[in-house]
């Protein structure tokens, strides 16, 4: 099968009768109802084994994602070197998180010399940066919802979703639904494959509903990043398996942007760790072809 175009499995296999499928499903599991077939993850609400896409609600169906890499602005020279390595490693863009303490001139110099497009996240609206060719966009504090800190603090998936929806509704309300560009939601994804994928899909569907209620012109952008709480300090190679599983969950969940944190982040990180993190995305894209499969 030609892989230059997204795979449409519906054209390859006929639709099954849903009632017959459910009867066979329950028979195979040896249970009497879908309620009996459900499960409840620790600390979470019960999950059903089968969900149907709500009519008229946007759900990820277009394949493809971009691999974006965090950039630290210790100095402009070090940041450019990191961006150069990311570009050579096949990253699609870099993300620089701004703060009030960041030197504006260093940011301006970095955005002029970056070898790959750069996204600015957080901080206040910069003067003149958006006019630079390599700056893809800026998501200031009022358009940037970062769930990473909550994830590292141990928030459950339900809590992360509630925080995201509340923050999104507040942001759209402040802007009366008319933001200059989409709102960016950064969501940490752990190494539970099905839970992570379901969380991102629920996040996207819920965000789409909220955006529709506020008549927002665009859908929020979902950036999935592997949660750093899944990384161990002693057995670093196990971290590779965990980040790969989290990356698969992110892709299956329909993330727009994917970030894989290096497996050796807990020990300070390294160039080889960042290279292996990029290679995880390359394996999913170029060997598993997950960017060619339509949901």
N, C-alpha and C positions, 0 to 999 in steps of 0.2 A: 504494500500500500504506500502511495506517495505521501511523504511526510512534510512536503513543503507547504501544505495547507492544513489547517486544523482538522483533526479527525472528528467526524460527526457520527457517533455510534448509532444514532437513531436511523441513519440511512443504511447501516450494515445489519441491524437486527430489528425484527418487527417488535412493536409494542406488545408486552404481555398483558393478559387480562389481570387487573389488579386483585380482584376477588379471588381468582384461582391462585395467584401468587401468594396471597396472605394465607389461604388454607394450607398450601404446601409448606410455607414458612413455619406455621404453628405446628404442623405435623412433624416436621423435621426436628423441631426443638422439643417436642413432646409436651407442649403447654396448651391451654385452652383459650387464651385470649392474649391480645397485645399487651395488656396490663401485666400479665404474668411474665411476658417476655422482656419487659423493661428492666432497667437496672438503675441504681442510685450510686453515683460516685461519692466517695467520702466527702462529707461537707457540702454536697451539692443537691440540687433538686432532682427527682427521678427523671430519667431520660427514656423516651419511647424508642423502640427499635426502628420505627418507620415514620418519616415526616413527609408531608406533601408541600410543595412550593406554593406559598400563598399567591393567588391570582393578582396580577397587577403590581406585584412587589418585585423590585429589582433584586436579582440574585446573581452571583458570579456565573457567567456562562461563556465569556470570551476568554480564550486561553492566552497565556503570556503574562510575564511579570518582569520587573526590572530589578537587577541586583544593585543595591546602593550600599555604600560603605561609610561608616562614621569617620570623621576626620577631626583630630585634635589640633587646636591652634596653640601649641606650645610656643612655637615661633613660626613665622611665615615660611622660612626655609624648610623646616621639618615638615610642615604641612604640605608643601609642594612636593617634597620627596615622597611622602605617603600617598599623595594623589597620583604621582607618577607610577608608583608600584601598583596602585589599584588599577590604573589605566592599562598597564602592561599585563595585569592579571585578568583583564576582561570585565572589570566592574563597569556598570552603565552610568553611574553618577556617584558623587560624594555628598555627604550630608554634614554640614557644619552647624553645630548647636551654638547659638549666640547667647551672650549674657551681657549685662550692663558693664562688666569689667573688661570685656574684650576691646582691644584697641581697634578703632574704626579704620585707621589707615592700613593696619596689617590685614584686616579683612578685605579691604579694597584691593590691596596688592595681590592677595591670594586669589581673589575672584578674577583678576586680570590675567594671571599666569597659569591658572589651573588647566591641566591637559584634558580633563573630562568635565562635563557639566556639573555644576554644584548647586545644591539646594540649601537654603538658609532656614533654620528652624529655631523658633523662640526669639526672645529679645524684642526690641522695639523696631519700628519700621526704619530701615537704614536710608540715608540720603544718597541717591545716585547709584546705588548698587544694582538695582533692577534694570538699569540701562545697559549694564555690561553684558556682552554677548554670551558668556559662559554661565551666567547666573540663570538657572531655570525658573526660580521663583523663591519667594520668601514667605514663610508661614510664621508670622509674629505670635506672641503669646496668646493673643485673642483668637487666633485661628489654628492653634497647635495644641492638641490634647495628647499629652504624654502619659501613658499608663505604666511606664517602666518602673517608676519608683514604687507604685502600689504593688506591682507584681513582685518586686524584690522584697517588699515588706510582708509578703505572704498572703495577699488578697486572693480570694477564690475567684473562679471564672465568673460566677454570678455577680460577685462584688465588682469585678473589673467591668463587666457589661453595664452594671447600674451606674458606675462612675462615668463611663464613657457617654452613656445616653444623657445623663444629667448635665454633663459639661457641654455636650453638643447642643442640647436644647437651650442652655444659657447663652452659648456663643451665637447661635442663630437669632435668639431673641434680642441680643444686644445690637446685632446688625440688621434686625428686621428681616432676616432671611436673605439679605442681599449682600453677600461678601464679595470682595473683588476677585477672589479665587477660591477653590475648594478648601475645606478645612481638612487638616492632616491629623489622623489618629494613629498614634504609635502604640501597637499592642504587643506585649511580651507573650511569647508562645513557649509552653513547656514541652517536654518530650512524651506526653501522652498523645499518641497519634490521633485517635478518634475524637477525644475531648478537645484538642487544639483545633482541629478542622471544624468541628461543630461550633466552637466558640467564635471563630472568625466569620463563619457563615451567619450565625445569629447576630453578630456585631454589624455585619454589612446590611442585613435585612432590617434590623432595628434602626440603624442610622439612615437608611433610605426612607423609612416611614417617617422619621422625625424631619428629615430634610423636605419631604413632600408636604408635611403639615405646615412648614414655614415658607413654602413656595420657593425654596432655595433653587437657584438655577443649575447647580452642579451637585454631584454626589461627593461625599467625603472620600478622601484618599486613605486607604488602609495600608499602613506600613507595619509589616510583621517582623519582629526581631526575636531571635532566640533568647529566652529568658536566662539571665546570668545566674539565677539561683539553682539551675540544673547542673552547673559546672562544679566538679569536685577538684580539690587541691592535690590529692595524692595520685589518683589513677587518671592521668590526663587523657590517655587514649580512649577511655570509656566516654569521655566528653565528646569525642568525635561521633560516636554512635548517637549520643543524646542530641547533639546539635543537628545531625542529619535527620533524625526522626522529627524534630521540631520544624526543620525546614520543609520536610514533606507535608506535615500538617498545615504549614503556612500556605504552601502552594495549593493544596487540595481545598483549603478554606477560602481561596480566592483573593489572596493578598495582591495589592497593586505593586508594592515594593517589598523586597525581601532583604533582610540583613542577617547574616550568620556571624555571631561573635566567635572569635577564635577559641579553640579548645583550651589554650593555655592562658586565657585571660586572667585566671586566678593567680598565676605566677608572674604577672607582668606583661605577658604577651610577647610575640616575636614576629619577625617577617615571615618565617615559615608557617606560623600559626595563622596569620592573615591569608597566606597563599592557600592553605588547606581549606580555610573557610570559604574562599571564593570557589574553590574546586567543588565544594559540595553543591553550590548552585549550578555550576557547569555540568556536573553529573546528572542533576535532575533535568536540566534543559537539553543537553546534547546527547546523552546516552539513554535516559529514561523517556525523553520527549514529552515530559509533562506539560510543556508549554504549547504542545500541539493538540492537546485533547480538550475538546469543548465539554463543559460540564453538562 
